[in-house]
Amino acid sequence: MKYYISLFILFGILMVRSAKAQDDCFLKLTEAEKLFENGQIEQIPNLITNCIESGYNRENKIRALKLLTLAYLFDDNTIKAEKTLLKLLKIDPEYKVNQAVDPVEFIKLYNSFNTTPVFSIGPIFSPSLTMPYLLEPISLNDFSESNPKYSSGGMSITAGIKASYHLNHIWDINLEPSFSFLKSKVIENNYSKSIVTITETMNYITFPISGSYYFYKINNFQFFGEAGASFDLFLSGNINGIISYNNNELAPEEPSEIQTKELRKPYNLMSIIGAGTKIDLGRSNIQVCFRYKVGLMNQGNSDQANLINESLNWDYIYQDNLFSINNLSFAISFNREFYVHRKKPNNQTNYDVIR
């Protein structure tokens, strides 16, 4: 019991000392600001430097670092001024100068550094509709009678990571490694006696790369268009279906599930076009975008694959057609911005110190 009482007393003493140290440092900061107003800048570093390390909360630390930067600038010590400003930017990467109030020397120093985010990264999630496009029908009966009709098989999902490199304030390069779980459906006639409905799932790992162009900004909203391409690797898939007989001559049949590894091309290539908006949240942002992907390749592996898969031919009375995959999606991502504060290349800023 005595041990806990001692700890409690020790904790109380430390809290009192900490509060007193913060009060002392706050008084020193107030005194340093008065010295600056009176032009007595030489005393400022010794007065507040130690407090910057441990005696201020975040708000007062930023306030003190700005004051110390100004003191070094007006004392012609630009090297220390740059180092102090970098400390300020490390604490507050979103720090902005006040053009109407801040001294021109401070504004010039600030503008000599890269103060905009360099890249962002975060999760991306895209519900979508897969819209297969028939390239060539391959049927066990007359093509005109089979009349295959492709459509979405339900909601598809893509989820991954979005990384954006900011070339400048209007251009981004984006890389989005993701997993895609796609669904599609095809309905086809069989000898005018039955209808087979095939529902297929296709799982891909995708590597989209795109460029974004920001063409309009209002408040915290930036509107952009994007274009690019996606290289996709086929992972797995399966087919389920129902055979319905005309005039209900026989009860509907549900053949067993078929794995589609040998039916699909091992890779796919798609083009991307989209438009959306970025909502600025300070150190992060949310992006929402409508996208349309156009499949550039046939996904049917070969006629030989049809022959190998006897279950597809005999159980479903169906042969795999040649088709491409199109996709309409709504993408939403949450992105954290990252900064690399450094001097701009070949920056020869002149500091015309006014004493």
C-alpha positions in Angstrom: 0.0 0.0 0.0 2.8 2.4 0.9 4.4 1.6 -2.5 1.2 2.9 -4.4 0.9 5.9 -2.1 4.6 6.8 -2.9 3.9 6.4 -6.7 0.8 8.6 -6.4 2.8 11.3 -4.6 5.6 11.1 -7.1 3.2 11.3 -10.0 1.6 14.4 -8.4 5.0 16.1 -7.9 5.9 15.4 -11.6 2.6 16.8 -12.8 3.0 20.0 -10.7 6.6 20.5 -12.0 5.5 19.9 -15.6 2.7 22.4 -15.3 5.1 24.9 -13.7 7.7 24.3 -16.5 5.0 24.9 -19.1 3.9 28.1 -17.4 7.5 29.3 -17.2 8.0 28.5 -20.9 4.9 30.3 -21.9 6.1 33.4 -20.0 9.4 33.1 -21.8 7.6 32.9 -25.2 5.6 36.0 -24.4 8.7 37.8 -23.3 10.5 36.7 -26.5 7.7 38.1 -28.7 8.0 41.4 -26.9 11.8 41.4 -27.5 11.2 40.8 -31.2 8.8 43.7 -31.4 11.5 45.9 -29.8 14.2 44.6 -32.2 16.1 42.8 -29.4 16.5 39.6 -31.5 19.8 38.5 -30.1 18.3 37.3 -26.8 15.5 35.3 -28.3 17.3 32.0 -29.1 18.7 31.5 -25.6 15.3 32.4 -24.1 13.1 29.8 -25.9 15.3 27.1 -27.5 15.2 24.8 -24.5 11.5 25.2 -24.1 10.9 24.2 -27.8 12.4 20.8 -27.0 10.1 20.0 -24.1 8.2 22.9 -22.7 5.5 23.7 -25.2 2.3 22.0 -26.5 2.0 21.7 -30.3 0.4 25.1 -30.9 3.0 27.0 -28.8 5.9 25.0 -30.3 4.8 26.1 -33.8 4.5 29.7 -32.5 8.0 29.6 -30.9 9.6 28.0 -34.0 8.2 30.7 -36.2 9.5 33.4 -33.9 12.9 31.7 -33.7 13.1 31.5 -37.5 12.3 35.2 -37.8 15.0 36.0 -35.2 17.6 34.0 -37.2 16.5 35.6 -40.4 16.8 39.2 -39.1 20.2 38.2 -37.5 21.5 37.2 -41.0 21.7 33.6 -39.9 19.9 31.9 -42.8 21.3 28.4 -42.2 19.8 28.3 -38.7 16.6 29.9 -40.0 16.3 27.1 -42.6 16.8 24.4 -40.0 14.3 25.9 -37.7 11.7 26.3 -40.4 12.2 22.6 -41.3 11.4 21.7 -37.7 8.2 23.8 -37.9 7.2 22.1 -41.1 7.9 18.6 -39.6 5.5 19.4 -36.8 2.9 21.0 -39.1 3.3 19.9 -42.7 0.2 21.8 -43.7 1.6 25.1 -42.4 0.9 28.1 -44.6 2.2 31.6 -44.5 0.0 34.6 -44.2 0.8 36.8 -47.2 -0.9 39.9 -45.6 0.9 39.7 -42.2 4.1 37.7 -42.3 7.4 39.5 -43.1 8.6 39.2 -46.7 11.8 37.5 -45.6 9.8 34.7 -43.9 7.6 34.3 -47.0 10.7 34.1 -49.3 12.3 31.5 -47.0 9.1 29.5 -46.9 8.7 29.6 -50.7 12.2 28.4 -51.2 11.1 24.9 -49.8 8.9 22.3 -51.3 5.8 22.6 -49.1 3.3 20.6 -51.1 2.7 16.8 -50.6 4.9 14.6 -52.7 2.7 11.4 -52.7 -0.3 9.9 -51.1 -1.3 6.3 -50.3 -4.4 4.6 -48.9 -7.1 1.9 -49.4 -9.4 1.9 -52.4 -12.7 0.1 -52.7 -14.8 -0.2 -56.0 -18.2 -1.8 -56.3 -18.8 -2.4 -60.0 -20.9 -4.0 -62.7 -19.2 -6.4 -65.1 -20.5 -6.1 -68.7 -19.0 -8.9 -70.9 -19.0 -8.2 -74.7 -19.5 -11.1 -77.1 -16.7 -11.4 -79.7 -17.6 -14.7 -81.4 -20.2 -17.3 -80.5 -19.1 -20.9 -80.2 -22.0 -23.2 -79.9 -23.0 -26.8 -80.2 -25.9 -25.8 -82.4 -26.7 -23.2 -85.1 -25.3 -19.8 -84.1 -28.4 -18.0 -85.1 -30.5 -20.2 -82.7 -28.1 -20.1 -79.8 -28.2 -16.3 -79.6 -25.9 -15.8 -76.5 -26.7 -12.8 -74.4 -24.2 -11.5 -71.9 -24.9 -9.3 -68.9 -23.7 -8.6 -65.4 -24.0 -11.4 -62.9 -24.5 -9.1 -60.0 -22.3 -6.8 -58.0 -18.6 -7.1 -58.5 -15.9 -5.9 -56.1 -12.4 -4.5 -56.4 -10.3 -3.6 -53.3 -6.7 -2.7 -53.0 -4.2 0.1 -52.3 -4.0 3.4 -54.2 -0.6 5.2 -54.4 -0.4 8.6 -56.1 2.7 10.5 -57.0 2.1 14.2 -57.5 4.0 15.5 -60.5 2.7 19.0 -59.7 -0.6 20.6 -58.6 -2.6 19.4 -61.6 -1.0 16.0 -62.6 -0.9 12.7 -60.6 0.4 9.3 -61.6 -1.6 6.5 -59.8 -0.8 2.9 -59.2 -3.5 0.7 -57.7 -2.6 -3.0 -57.1 -5.9 -4.7 -56.2 -7.9 -7.9 -56.1 -11.0 -8.0 -58.4 -13.9 -10.4 -57.9 -16.0 -10.2 -61.0 -19.4 -11.7 -61.9 -21.0 -12.2 -65.3 -23.9 -14.0 -66.8 -24.7 -15.5 -70.3 -28.0 -16.9 -71.5 -28.0 -19.2 -74.5 -30.5 -21.4 -76.4 -29.8 -25.1 -76.9 -31.4 -26.6 -80.0 -34.6 -24.6 -79.4 -35.4 -27.1 -76.6 -33.7 -25.6 -73.6 -32.1 -22.5 -72.3 -28.8 -22.5 -70.3 -28.1 -19.7 -67.9 -24.4 -19.5 -66.9 -23.2 -17.5 -64.0 -19.4 -17.1 -63.8 -17.1 -15.6 -61.2 -13.6 -14.5 -62.2 -10.9 -13.6 -59.7 -8.0 -11.4 -60.7 -5.1 -9.6 -59.2 -5.0 -6.2 -61.1 -2.3 -3.6 -61.7 -3.9 -0.4 -62.9 -1.8 2.6 -63.7 -3.3 5.9 -64.7 -2.8 9.6 -64.9 -5.1 12.2 -63.3 -5.5 15.7 -64.5 -7.1 18.3 -62.1 -9.0 20.8 -64.2 -11.2 22.7 -61.7 -11.2 23.6 -58.0 -13.8 25.1 -55.8 -13.2 25.3 -52.0 -12.0 21.9 -50.9 -13.2 20.1 -54.0 -10.9 19.4 -57.0 -12.4 17.8 -60.1 -10.3 15.5 -62.3 -10.3 13.3 -65.3 -8.2 10.2 -65.6 -7.0 7.7 -68.2 -4.8 4.6 -68.1 -4.6 0.9 -68.5 -4.7 -2.2 -66.3 -2.8 -5.5 -66.6 -4.7 -8.3 -64.8 -3.6 -11.8 -63.8 -6.3 -14.5 -63.7 -6.3 -16.3 -60.3 -9.4 -18.5 -60.3 -13.0 -18.8 -61.3 -16.0 -21.0 -61.5 -19.2 -21.6 -63.4 -22.6 -22.4 -62.1 -25.7 -22.7 -64.1 -29.3 -23.8 -64.7 -30.8 -25.6 -67.7 -34.4 -24.7 -68.2 -36.5 -26.7 -70.7 -39.1 -25.1 -73.0 -42.7 -25.7 -72.1 -41.6 -27.2 -68.8 -41.1 -30.5 -70.5 -38.6 -31.4 -67.9 -37.7 -30.0 -64.5 -34.8 -27.5 -64.5 -31.4 -28.9 -63.9 -28.5 -27.5 -62.0 -25.2 -29.2 -63.1 -22.3 -29.3 -60.7 -19.9 -26.3 -60.4 -17.0 -26.2 -62.9 -13.6 -24.6 -62.3 -12.6 -22.4 -65.2 -8.8 -22.3 -64.9 -8.3 -23.9 -68.3 -11.1 -21.9 -70.0 -9.7 -18.4 -69.3 -6.6 -16.6 -70.5 -4.0 -16.3 -67.8 -3.9 -12.5 -68.2 -6.0 -9.6 -69.4 -5.4 -6.0 -70.6 -8.0 -3.2 -70.1 -8.1 0.5 -70.9 -9.4 2.9 -68.2 -11.2 6.2 -68.5 -12.9 8.1 -65.6 -13.8 11.3 -63.8 -14.2 12.2 -60.2 -13.4 14.6 -57.4 -10.9 14.9 -54.6 -12.1 16.2 -51.2 -9.3 17.9 -49.3 -9.3 17.1 -45.6 -6.0 18.7 -44.8 -3.4 16.0 -44.2 -5.5 13.5 -46.1 -8.2 13.4 -48.8 -11.1 11.3 -50.1 -11.4 10.6 -53.8 -14.6 9.4 -55.5 -14.5 8.5 -59.2 -16.7 6.9 -61.8 -14.7 4.6 -64.1 -15.3 2.6 -67.3 -12.8 -0.2 -68.2 -12.8 -1.7 -71.7 -11.4 -5.2 -72.2 -8.9 -5.3 -75.0 -8.5 -9.1 -75.1 -10.6 -12.2 -75.6 -10.9 -14.1 -72.4 -11.8 -17.5 -73.9 -8.6 -19.5 -73.8 -9.0 -21.7 -76.9 -11.2 -24.1 -78.8 -9.1 -26.8 -77.3 -10.1 -25.8 -73.8 -13.7 -26.3 -74.8 -12.9 -29.8 -76.0 -11.0 -30.7 -72.8 -13.8 -29.6 -70.5 -16.3 -32.5 -71.1 -18.4 -31.5 -68.2 -19.2 -28.1 -69.7 -20.1 -29.8 -73.0 -22.2 -32.7 -71.7 -23.6 -31.4 -68.4 -24.4 -27.9 -69.5 -24.8 -28.6 -73.3 -22.7 -25.5 -73.7 -19.4 -24.4 -75.2 -17.5 -21.3 -74.0 -17.7 -18.3 -76.3 -15.1 -15.8 -77.1 -15.8 -12.6 -75.1 -14.1 -9.6 -73.5 -14.8 -8.0 -70.2 -16.0 -4.4 -69.8 -16.6 -2.9 -66.3 -18.3 0.1 -64.9 -17.3 1.0 -61.3 -17.6 3.6 -58.6 -14.2 3.9 -56.8 -13.7 5.5 -53.4 -10.4 5.9 -51.7 -9.1 7.5 -48.5 -5.6 8.8 -49.0 -2.9 10.0 -46.5 -0.6 12.7 -47.9 3.1 12.6 -47.3 5.6 15.4 -47.5 9.3 15.7 -48.2 10.3 19.2 -47.2 13.5 20.2 -48.9 15.0 23.2 -50.7 13.8 23.7 -54.3 16.4 22.8 -56.9 18.6 25.7 -57.9 16.7 28.0 -55.6 18.8 31.2 -55.1 16.5 33.1 -52.7 17.9 36.5 -51.7 17.0 37.6 -48.2 16.9 41.4 -48.1 17.0 41.8 -44.4 15.3 44.9 -43.1 16.8 46.0 -39.8 
